[in-house]
Structure formats: C-alpha cells, structure tokens
Amino acid sequence: MQLYYNPHSRAVTAKWMLDECGVDYELVHIDFLKREHKQPAFLQINPAGKLPALVDGRTKLFECAAICMYLAEKFPQKRLAPSVGAQDRGRYLSLMVYSTSQLEPAMGDAFMKVRPTAERGWTGFNEAVHVIERELGYGPWLLGAQFSAADVMIGSVFIWQKLFGGHSGSHKIEAYVQRLLARPAAMKLGIRAGKTA
C-alpha cells in the first residue's frame, strides 16, 4: 500500500489509521510547493487534487473517512470497526460521517472565528463538542472499551485543534485527547519517512 502524504495535511490522520492497523506501507511524499498534488498522475488517484490518497493494488481511495473505513474492513482482526450487523455498527458509521460533515467544519469555523449559520448545514462547535461528550459515555473510547476508526477520525479533529493552540472547552474531551495521544500508534505530525514498525 502507498499513502500519498504530506505532514502538513489530513494525511497524518490516514497514517495514524495505518499505524493502528500495524501493517507495512510506503509513504509517497507530495510536495505542495511543487504542486505535485495537482499533476495529472496524482489526479488519476484523487481527482480532487488533495491529500490523503491511498493506493492498495488496483484500489484507489481518497478522503480520510473512506480510507479509515476501508482499512478497518481490510484488517478485521484489528477490531477497528464493528462488523456488519453488530449492534454498534450504525453508531460507528454515523460517527465516521459526523467527523467530516459536522465536527471538522464546526472546528474550522471556531478557529477562524466564523459565526455558524443554519444555512451552512453544520452545527456550531460548542454543540458539536457536546455531541461528542455524550457519545463518549462512560468508556475510554467512543464505542466504549473498544478503540475504533471513529476514534481516529473524531480524535484527530481535537488533536489538530490542540496542536493549533485551541481548546475544546471540555475536560472530558481533553482527557480523551490525552488517552489518544498516549496510544503507541498515536497521530504524529511531521513524520516523513519509513514504514510502520
């Protein structure tokens, strides 16, 4: 597998997921200054010209949520997603989509001090934080005792916020972020080379 990657992009989230899977992969560094992400060869992998992108044989994927769901299903022995028909499957899928459709844009608005409006289609950041607080329930992870790809997607948003000097305003979320960062395969920024251990 090849992950098209730049340490200043959402590709660090996809890399985190690969590291949680514990599989070998190659990082293909994309130079933004040279606009390698807009070249014809890359656009055949991701027509949007953005990172991340993952190539696994003949399979080409883009968007973090799609990559994370694909990897969770490719490596079921890692138990990073509830199986089809499992009780938590619907909640897991909902959280995967919520991470990109609601939480991430709400966090972006908060960071840029943009006032949320209903017409934009996503909630305000404080409300999104309350949703995640409720979803955490009483377990260490979103699905209780089992860490999942939903933690990678949701957790990465809060980790990015922390790295940019922001704060969720929630002790429960901050404790969650600390648990995520304590994982051996936790999301890391600035990692450019090598395969997983």
LOVEX-982998 format. One record per residue (C-alpha): residue in three letters; chain; y, x, z. Coordinates in steps of 0.02 Angstrom, whole numbers. Layout:
REM residues N
rec resn ALA&chain A&Y Y&X X&Z Z
...
REM end
This chain:
REM residues 197
rec resn MET&chain A&Y 0&X 0&Z 0
rec resn GLN&chain A&Y 176&X 55&Z -37
rec resn LEU&chain A&Y 326&X -6&Z 62
rec resn TYR&chain A&Y 491&X 13&Z -29
rec resn TYR&chain A&Y 604&X 67&Z 109
rec resn ASN&chain A&Y 773&X 123&Z 170
rec resn PRO&chain A&Y 805&X 147&Z 357
rec resn HIS&chain A&Y 969&X 51&Z 340
rec resn SER&chain A&Y 886&X -109&Z 282
rec resn ARG&chain A&Y 773&X -251&Z 336
rec resn ALA&chain A&Y 629&X -144&Z 276
rec resn VAL&chain A&Y 617&X -75&Z 453
rec resn THR&chain A&Y 550&X -246&Z 504
rec resn ALA&chain A&Y 414&X -238&Z 372
rec resn LYS&chain A&Y 374&X -61&Z 427
rec resn TRP&chain A&Y 356&X -122&Z 606
rec resn MET&chain A&Y 231&X -252&Z 547
rec resn LEU&chain A&Y 131&X -120&Z 452
rec resn ASP&chain A&Y 131&X -11&Z 607
rec resn GLU&chain A&Y 68&X -157&Z 713
rec resn CYS&chain A&Y -73&X -177&Z 586
rec resn GLY&chain A&Y -117&X 6&Z 611
rec resn VAL&chain A&Y -153&X 36&Z 427
rec resn ASP&chain A&Y -110&X 178&Z 310
rec resn TYR&chain A&Y 35&X 150&Z 192
rec resn GLU&chain A&Y 158&X 250&Z 91
rec resn LEU&chain A&Y 346&X 239&Z 115
rec resn VAL&chain A&Y 439&X 241&Z -50
rec resn HIS&chain A&Y 618&X 285&Z -6
rec resn ILE&chain A&Y 751&X 188&Z -102
rec resn ASP&chain A&Y 920&X 272&Z -117
rec resn PHE&chain A&Y 1056&X 140&Z -107
rec resn LEU&chain A&Y 1192&X 262&Z -162
rec resn LYS&chain A&Y 1096&X 292&Z -324
rec resn ARG&chain A&Y 1068&X 103&Z -337
rec resn GLU&chain A&Y 881&X 129&Z -356
rec resn HIS&chain A&Y 856&X -49&Z -293
rec resn LYS&chain A&Y 945&X -116&Z -449
rec resn GLN&chain A&Y 845&X -15&Z -577
rec resn PRO&chain A&Y 727&X -107&Z -697
rec resn ALA&chain A&Y 569&X -31&Z -622
rec resn PHE&chain A&Y 613&X -94&Z -448
rec resn LEU&chain A&Y 673&X -263&Z -511
rec resn GLN&chain A&Y 496&X -292&Z -577
rec resn ILE&chain A&Y 438&X -283&Z -396
rec resn ASN&chain A&Y 583&X -379&Z -320
rec resn PRO&chain A&Y 692&X -472&Z -445
rec resn ALA&chain A&Y 824&X -494&Z -309
rec resn GLY&chain A&Y 850&X -305&Z -302
rec resn LYS&chain A&Y 837&X -297&Z -113
rec resn LEU&chain A&Y 728&X -220&Z 20
rec resn PRO&chain A&Y 595&X -232&Z 81
rec resn ALA&chain A&Y 464&X -243&Z -53
rec resn LEU&chain A&Y 278&X -212&Z -32
rec resn VAL&chain A&Y 151&X -170&Z -166
rec resn ASP&chain A&Y -33&X -189&Z -124
rec resn GLY&chain A&Y -134&X -155&Z -281
rec resn ARG&chain A&Y -81&X -291&Z -403
rec resn THR&chain A&Y 5&X -394&Z -268
rec resn LYS&chain A&Y 193&X -378&Z -256
rec resn LEU&chain A&Y 291&X -456&Z -113
rec resn PHE&chain A&Y 471&X -463&Z -58
rec resn GLU&chain A&Y 560&X -542&Z 91
rec resn CYS&chain A&Y 509&X -489&Z 267
rec resn ALA&chain A&Y 434&X -655&Z 318
rec resn ALA&chain A&Y 321&X -658&Z 164
rec resn ILE&chain A&Y 268&X -478&Z 192
rec resn CYS&chain A&Y 231&X -509&Z 376
rec resn MET&chain A&Y 129&X -667&Z 339
rec resn TYR&chain A&Y 33&X -578&Z 202
rec resn LEU&chain A&Y -10&X -431&Z 315
rec resn ALA&chain A&Y -60&X -543&Z 460
rec resn GLU&chain A&Y -182&X -633&Z 346
rec resn LYS&chain A&Y -244&X -474&Z 261
rec resn PHE&chain A&Y -290&X -398&Z 429
rec resn PRO&chain A&Y -353&X -546&Z 532
rec resn GLN&chain A&Y -442&X -429&Z 653
rec resn LYS&chain A&Y -270&X -379&Z 719
rec resn ARG&chain A&Y -240&X -559&Z 777
rec resn LEU&chain A&Y -58&X -560&Z 721
rec resn ALA&chain A&Y -64&X -742&Z 664
rec resn PRO&chain A&Y -160&X -896&Z 718
rec resn SER&chain A&Y -295&X -941&Z 593
rec resn VAL&chain A&Y -281&X -1093&Z 480
rec resn GLY&chain A&Y -323&X -1245&Z 585
rec resn ALA&chain A&Y -283&X -1159&Z 751
rec resn GLN&chain A&Y -178&X -1257&Z 875
rec resn ASP&chain A&Y -29&X -1136&Z 866
rec resn ARG&chain A&Y -31&X -1117&Z 676
rec resn GLY&chain A&Y 109&X -1242&Z 642
rec resn ARG&chain A&Y 220&X -1171&Z 778
rec resn TYR&chain A&Y 190&X -995&Z 713
rec resn LEU&chain A&Y 238&X -1042&Z 535
rec resn SER&chain A&Y 392&X -1135&Z 598
rec resn LEU&chain A&Y 449&X -982&Z 696
rec resn MET&chain A&Y 423&X -869&Z 545
rec resn VAL&chain A&Y 538&X -978&Z 441
rec resn TYR&chain A&Y 661&X -1008&Z 584
rec resn SER&chain A&Y 688&X -820&Z 598
rec resn THR&chain A&Y 766&X -811&Z 425
rec resn SER&chain A&Y 833&X -987&Z 398
rec resn GLN&chain A&Y 921&X -1010&Z 566
rec resn LEU&chain A&Y 918&X -863&Z 686
rec resn GLU&chain A&Y 967&X -721&Z 570
rec resn PRO&chain A&Y 1114&X -810&Z 485
rec resn ALA&chain A&Y 1174&X -876&Z 654
rec resn MET&chain A&Y 1169&X -699&Z 724
rec resn GLY&chain A&Y 1264&X -637&Z 571
rec resn ASP&chain A&Y 1399&X -768&Z 598
rec resn ALA&chain A&Y 1414&X -721&Z 781
rec resn PHE&chain A&Y 1426&X -535&Z 738
rec resn MET&chain A&Y 1562&X -567&Z 608
rec resn LYS&chain A&Y 1647&X -697&Z 720
rec resn VAL&chain A&Y 1624&X -833&Z 589
rec resn ARG&chain A&Y 1632&X -1009&Z 661
rec resn PRO&chain A&Y 1473&X -1104&Z 616
rec resn THR&chain A&Y 1492&X -1268&Z 522
rec resn ALA&chain A&Y 1360&X -1402&Z 492
rec resn GLU&chain A&Y 1388&X -1388&Z 303
rec resn ARG&chain A&Y 1316&X -1213&Z 301
rec resn GLY&chain A&Y 1147&X -1278&Z 355
rec resn TRP&chain A&Y 1111&X -1171&Z 508
rec resn THR&chain A&Y 1148&X -1185&Z 691
rec resn GLY&chain A&Y 1265&X -1083&Z 798
rec resn PHE&chain A&Y 1199&X -925&Z 880
rec resn ASN&chain A&Y 1202&X -991&Z 1059
rec resn GLU&chain A&Y 1098&X -1141&Z 1009
rec resn ALA&chain A&Y 975&X -1028&Z 916
rec resn VAL&chain A&Y 959&X -920&Z 1071
rec resn HIS&chain A&Y 918&X -1075&Z 1175
rec resn VAL&chain A&Y 784&X -1122&Z 1049
rec resn ILE&chain A&Y 701&X -952&Z 1065
rec resn GLU&chain A&Y 716&X -956&Z 1256
rec resn ARG&chain A&Y 620&X -1120&Z 1255
rec resn GLU&chain A&Y 492&X -1055&Z 1132
rec resn LEU&chain A&Y 457&X -905&Z 1242
rec resn GLY&chain A&Y 397&X -1023&Z 1376
rec resn TYR&chain A&Y 307&X -927&Z 1513
rec resn GLY&chain A&Y 212&X -798&Z 1411
rec resn PRO&chain A&Y 269&X -624&Z 1366
rec resn TRP&chain A&Y 267&X -670&Z 1180
rec resn LEU&chain A&Y 314&X -820&Z 1076
rec resn LEU&chain A&Y 134&X -879&Z 1066
rec resn GLY&chain A&Y 102&X -843&Z 1250
rec resn ALA&chain A&Y -16&X -700&Z 1285
rec resn GLN&chain A&Y -44&X -657&Z 1101
rec resn PHE&chain A&Y 84&X -547&Z 1011
rec resn SER&chain A&Y 107&X -606&Z 831
rec resn ALA&chain A&Y 204&X -580&Z 671
rec resn ALA&chain A&Y 325&X -712&Z 738
rec resn ASP&chain A&Y 374&X -586&Z 873
rec resn VAL&chain A&Y 405&X -456&Z 738
rec resn MET&chain A&Y 519&X -574&Z 640
rec resn ILE&chain A&Y 611&X -655&Z 788
rec resn GLY&chain A&Y 613&X -496&Z 891
rec resn SER&chain A&Y 684&X -390&Z 751
rec resn VAL&chain A&Y 839&X -501&Z 743
rec resn PHE&chain A&Y 876&X -472&Z 927
rec resn ILE&chain A&Y 837&X -287&Z 912
rec resn TRP&chain A&Y 959&X -271&Z 767
rec resn GLN&chain A&Y 1089&X -362&Z 871
rec resn LYS&chain A&Y 1063&X -241&Z 1016
rec resn LEU&chain A&Y 1074&X -89&Z 901
rec resn PHE&chain A&Y 1241&X -153&Z 836
rec resn GLY&chain A&Y 1306&X -167&Z 1014
rec resn GLY&chain A&Y 1283&X -355&Z 1031
rec resn HIS&chain A&Y 1202&X -455&Z 1169
rec resn SER&chain A&Y 1109&X -620&Z 1162
rec resn GLY&chain A&Y 1188&X -678&Z 1325
rec resn SER&chain A&Y 1013&X -721&Z 1389
rec resn HIS&chain A&Y 921&X -624&Z 1523
rec resn LYS&chain A&Y 758&X -698&Z 1460
rec resn ILE&chain A&Y 790&X -636&Z 1282
rec resn GLU&chain A&Y 846&X -465&Z 1342
rec resn ALA&chain A&Y 686&X -447&Z 1444
rec resn TYR&chain A&Y 588&X -500&Z 1288
rec resn VAL&chain A&Y 676&X -365&Z 1185
rec resn GLN&chain A&Y 630&X -234&Z 1316
rec resn ARG&chain A&Y 447&X -287&Z 1306
rec resn LEU&chain A&Y 454&X -275&Z 1116
rec resn LEU&chain A&Y 533&X -102&Z 1120
rec resn ALA&chain A&Y 400&X -43&Z 1243
rec resn ARG&chain A&Y 261&X -78&Z 1118
rec resn PRO&chain A&Y 183&X 81&Z 1044
rec resn ALA&chain A&Y 220&X 21&Z 866
rec resn ALA&chain A&Y 393&X -49&Z 908
rec resn MET&chain A&Y 526&X -62&Z 773
rec resn LYS&chain A&Y 613&X 104&Z 745
rec resn LEU&chain A&Y 764&X 143&Z 640
rec resn GLY&chain A&Y 787&X 300&Z 539
rec resn ILE&chain A&Y 601&X 336&Z 509
rec resn ARG&chain A&Y 591&X 400&Z 331
rec resn ALA&chain A&Y 427&X 487&Z 301
rec resn GLY&chain A&Y 243&X 482&Z 338
rec resn LYS&chain A&Y 107&X 357&Z 361
rec resn THR&chain A&Y 56&X 264&Z 515
rec resn ALA&chain A&Y -41&X 358&Z 646
REM end
